[in-house]
């Protein structure tokens, strides 16, 4: 199944519950989200430097409609006991949904770089053909850095959010440039973005934020597909905060 849209998420977590977060997010939360019909996969990443949110999660979906589905809303509105407990430990939460405007390359990488680009409010997003040219050019230019796939996501709000966003970006037209690399560190990708935009004739954004992460885990919808919502992982629910399941 080809992903027609993406759900991109950044967040940090209370250090006191970091180990619990890894257990919950890997073994309960992401598989539960990917179970929703219309989700293609979910991939977890961890930041490679000390700046900004520690985690990035990328969900591939077959369209934004699945974020409005009853199944998805049920997960947001009726969290598992473990999810309800973990929501209080989040910080730096940012959520971006939107269609895929362009894709170049087919190989999944072991690291990822994400550039958030915001232009002045009211600016029209360049046509998809321009973004396709930009993505293909960036893929070629990044060959020595082991760039394996480039995707362009338009930021368009969709679906309910479980947490309030702490986004500090200015209002405007936002696009995410998502670059995967076979290299262990995706930091080199940031230097490729501005030249690729210029070669495609895309004006420099008014605001930009770059982050890079290493691969942690991946779940496909086909691996968790079921007619019913996955059962809560109460067998693994051992909150570091001292709370007990009830």
C-alpha positions in Angstrom: 0.0 0.0 0.0 1.4 3.4 -1.0 1.1 6.2 1.6 -0.8 9.1 0.3 -0.4 11.1 3.5 1.7 11.3 6.6 1.2 11.9 10.3 4.4 13.4 11.8 4.9 13.7 15.5 7.6 15.2 17.7 7.7 14.9 21.5 9.8 14.7 24.6 9.1 12.8 27.8 9.7 13.2 31.5 13.2 11.7 32.1 11.8 9.8 35.2 9.6 7.8 32.9 11.9 7.5 29.9 12.4 3.7 30.1 8.6 3.2 30.6 7.9 5.4 27.6 10.1 3.3 25.4 8.3 0.1 26.5 4.8 1.7 26.1 5.4 3.5 22.8 7.1 0.5 21.2 4.9 -2.3 22.4 1.5 -0.8 22.9 1.0 2.7 21.5 2.4 2.6 18.0 1.0 -0.9 17.1 -2.4 0.2 18.4 -2.4 3.3 16.2 -1.2 1.4 13.1 -4.0 -1.1 13.7 -6.5 1.6 12.5 -7.8 0.9 9.0 -6.1 3.3 6.6 -2.8 3.3 8.4 0.1 1.8 6.4 2.9 1.8 9.0 4.4 3.5 12.0 8.1 4.2 12.5 9.8 5.4 15.7 12.9 7.5 15.8 15.1 8.9 18.6 17.0 12.2 18.4 20.8 12.0 17.7 21.7 15.3 19.5 20.6 17.1 22.7 18.5 19.8 21.1 14.7 19.8 20.7 12.2 17.0 21.2 13.8 13.6 21.8 11.5 11.5 19.7 10.0 11.6 16.2 7.2 9.2 15.0 6.2 9.0 11.4 2.9 7.3 10.4 2.2 6.5 6.8 -1.5 6.6 6.0 -3.5 6.0 2.8 -5.3 9.3 3.2 -6.3 11.9 5.8 -9.9 10.4 6.0 -8.6 7.6 8.3 -7.8 10.3 10.9 -11.5 11.1 11.0 -12.6 7.5 11.3 -14.5 6.1 14.3 -11.6 3.7 15.0 -9.1 6.5 15.3 -11.3 8.7 17.3 -12.0 5.9 19.7 -8.3 5.5 20.4 -8.0 9.3 21.1 -11.1 9.6 23.2 -10.8 6.3 25.1 -7.1 5.7 25.8 -5.9 2.6 27.5 -5.0 2.9 31.2 -1.3 3.0 30.2 -1.8 5.6 27.5 -3.8 7.8 29.9 -1.0 7.5 32.4 1.7 8.3 29.8 0.0 11.4 28.4 0.9 13.3 31.6 4.6 12.6 31.0 4.8 14.2 27.5 6.4 17.5 26.7 7.3 19.4 23.5 4.5 17.8 21.6 4.0 18.8 17.9 1.6 17.1 15.5 1.6 17.6 11.7 -0.7 15.9 9.2 -1.0 16.3 5.5 -0.8 14.8 2.0 2.4 13.6 0.4 3.2 16.1 -2.4 6.2 14.3 -3.8 8.4 11.2 -3.2 11.8 10.3 -4.6 13.6 7.0 -3.8 12.3 3.7 -2.5 14.8 2.6 0.1 14.0 3.0 3.8 16.9 4.4 5.8 18.3 3.9 9.3 18.2 7.7 10.0 16.0 10.5 9.1 16.2 14.3 8.8 13.1 16.5 8.9 13.1 20.1 7.8 10.0 22.2 8.7 9.7 25.0 6.2 7.2 27.9 6.7 6.5 30.6 4.2 4.5 33.8 4.8 0.8 33.4 5.3 -1.1 33.3 2.1 1.7 32.0 -0.1 0.6 29.4 -2.5 2.5 26.1 -2.2 4.5 25.3 -5.4 2.9 22.7 -7.7 3.5 19.1 -7.0 5.6 18.9 -10.2 8.0 21.4 -8.7 8.2 19.5 -5.4 8.8 16.3 -7.3 11.7 17.9 -9.2 13.1 19.2 -5.9 12.8 15.8 -4.2 14.5 14.0 -7.1 17.3 16.5 -7.2 17.9 16.2 -3.5 18.0 12.5 -3.8 20.7 12.7 -6.5 22.7 15.4 -4.7 22.6 13.4 -1.5 24.0 10.2 -3.0 27.4 10.6 -1.3 25.7 11.2 2.0 23.6 8.0 1.4 20.3 9.7 1.0 17.8 6.9 0.2 14.4 8.5 0.1 12.9 12.0 0.1 9.3 12.9 0.8 7.5 16.2 0.9 4.6 16.6 3.2 2.2 19.5 3.2 1.0 20.5 6.6 -2.8 20.4 6.7 -4.7 19.9 10.0 -6.7 16.7 10.2 -8.3 14.5 12.9 -8.4 14.9 16.7 -5.2 15.2 18.7 -4.7 13.5 22.1 -2.5 16.3 23.4 -2.2 20.0 22.9 0.5 21.1 20.5 3.4 23.3 21.8 4.3 24.3 18.2 6.3 27.6 18.1 6.3 28.0 14.3 4.9 31.2 12.9 1.6 31.1 11.0 1.9 30.4 7.3 2.2 27.8 4.6 4.2 24.9 6.0 5.9 22.0 4.2 7.9 19.2 5.7 10.9 17.9 3.8 11.6 14.4 5.1 14.9 12.8 4.1 15.9 9.2 4.9 19.5 8.1 4.9 21.4 4.7 5.1 24.0 6.5 7.2 23.8 6.2 10.9 23.7 10.0 11.4 21.2 12.1 9.3 22.8 15.5 10.2 24.4 15.9 6.8 21.0 16.2 5.1 20.3 19.7 6.5 23.0 21.2 4.3 21.4 19.8 1.2 18.0 21.4 1.6 18.6 25.1 0.8 20.5 24.3 -2.5 17.8 21.9 -3.6 15.1 24.5 -3.0 17.1 27.1 -4.9 17.7 24.8 -7.9 13.9 24.0 -8.0 13.2 27.8 -8.0 11.5 27.7 -4.6 12.0 30.8 -2.6 13.7 30.6 0.8 11.2 30.0 3.7 10.6 32.7 6.3 11.1 30.1 9.1 12.9 26.8 9.1 13.6 24.2 11.8 15.8 21.1 11.2 16.0 17.9 13.3 17.6 14.5 12.8 16.9 11.1 14.3 18.0 7.5 14.3 15.8 4.6 13.5 14.3 2.7 16.5 11.4 0.4 15.4 8.8 -0.1 12.6 5.3 -1.6 12.5 3.2 -2.4 9.5 -0.6 -2.4 9.5 -0.5 -5.9 7.9 1.3 -7.2 11.0 -1.4 -5.9 13.5 -4.5 -6.0 11.4 -7.6 -7.3 13.3 -11.4 -6.9 13.3 -11.2 -5.5 16.8 -9.2 -2.9 18.6 -6.0 -4.4 20.2 -6.2 -5.3 23.8 -4.4 -3.0 26.3 -1.0 -4.3 27.3 -1.8 -4.6 30.9 0.8 -7.3 31.2 3.5 -4.7 30.6 1.9 -1.8 32.5 4.3 -1.0 35.3 4.4 2.8 35.6 7.7 4.3 36.8 5.6 7.0 38.5 4.4 4.4 41.1 0.8 4.4 39.7 -0.9 1.0 39.6 -3.4 -0.3 37.0 -6.9 0.1 38.2 
